[in-house]
Amino acid sequence: MPTASITPGHFPTSPLAFRSADAGQQARVRAFAGEQAAAATAARDRLADLWAAATTRADRATALRTVHTDLVAWRYELAAASAGRLGQGIAHNAERFRTPIAANTNYDRLGDVGRLRDGAEWNPGTRTYTGGRATPAYEAMVRYGQAAERRFALDCVSGDVLQNWVTLPDGRRIPGNRIVRGEAATVIAEELTARVAARGVDVSRMETGGTPIYTATPAPQDSEALFAAALEILADPDLTPETYLTARYCLFQAPQTKKGSDAVGRTFAVAVGALALGDTAPALPADIDLRCYVLGQAAACRP
């Protein structure tokens, strides 16, 4: 079975991690690639052992699920030992790194997200953060907010909700995430505020103003179908770079926990790719999560 060594270079840092304009802070953020490389190497080696004992493709898929569960635990443990992320936002809560999304849809805001600007100040009148210096995280959200709006035009969607569909190698089509704008996005902002407040968290400076646009995770049954499909594809002994990209897209369309799924998905995808495809595994884009959430399957699966 082909294998490849895993290094920090396999993990280009997501622009969403750069929430400070300070060069020193950005260097510390980049250091997380070393943690990912070590975790991916351990995951690859454990998967190799499990696959060596597997006798069926179903056994191989079960092994993949086991390794993914291990990585969720790894990400939780890192979060539990961390003081939290940089920038403005809801208080750090490590438990959410192992809390399943289940029926409580995850929403991520795109576009002009002012809290991602370094040194931004709260404006209670507009319920937005204003001023400060642009960061890579802020610029990425603006860029992908514009890309999301273009999707509505390209897909000829006149309403406020765009449904992504995922086509599997066997021809099945499964509903993926949604992109939500306009009045429907305003309703989501209100729902998020109520949901966070119910956890006992202060929402007095929760950014809900402006013109929000959100991505929304799939319905629970569709998310499980997409996750299971990703494992089934990756379990194929004849996996190809093309089918690997489809599986990777499914993984990012079906995050499993309230927080941390991006790092888990990246680490898992690199570990499996290194074992199953060796040096032919497609490189991991720095903005893989945003590509999969916003651009649609054809663009997100482009090498």
C-alpha positions, 0 to 999 in steps of 0.5 A: 500500500502506498504511503507518504510522509506527513509534514507541516507543509501538508497543512497550509493554515486556513485564512480564518485562523488569522484573526490578528494583523500582528505578525507574531500572532500569525506565526503562532497560528501557523505553528498549529500545522505541526500539531496536525502533522503529528496527529495525521501521522498517528492516524495514518499509522493506526489506520494502516494497522486496522486496514491490515486486519480488515477483510471487507470494504465494510471493515475498512469503512468501520476503521475509518470511522474509528480513526475519525472518532480518535481525531475528534477526541484529539481536537477536543483535548487541544481545545480543553488545554487552550485559552481560546481563539484570537479576536472577538466572538463568543467565549471559548467552550471546549465542550463544543469540540466534541458536541455532535451537531445533531438536530441543531443546525450549524450556521457560519456567517459570510461577508462583512464580518466586522468582528474579524477585523483587528481592533474593531469596536462594537457599535450597539446601534448597528449591532456590528463591529466597525473600524480596526484593521483587516485581517486574512480572516476578514478578507476571506469572509468578504471574498466568500460572501461575494462568491456566495452571492454569485452562486445565487446568480449562477444557479438562477436562485431568486429566493433567499435559500440556495440548496447545494446538492452532492452527487456521489460516484454511484449517481446518488444525489444527497442534499448538502449544506445551504446558503442563506441570505436576505430575510431568511438570514435575518431570521437565522441571526435571531435564532442564533442569538436566542440559542446562544442566550439559552446557554447562558452566554452574554449576547449583548455584543453578538454581531447580527446586524448588517446584511448577513449571509450564512452557510447552514449544515445539512439536515441530520439524516443527510449529514450522516448519509454524506459522512457515511458516503465519504467513508465508503468511498475512502474504503475502496481499495481502488481509490483514485485521486478523483474519487478521493476529492469527492470523498473530501467534499462529502466530509466538509459538507457533513461536519460532525461537531459544533466546533473543530470539524475543520481541523479534524476534516483536514487532518483526517483527509491528509492521513487517509490520502497519505496512506491510500494514495501516497504522493498522488494525494491531491494537496489540501487548499488552505481555504478548503472549508470555505471552498466546500461550503460556498463554491459547489461540488464541481469547483470545490473538487477541482485539483 
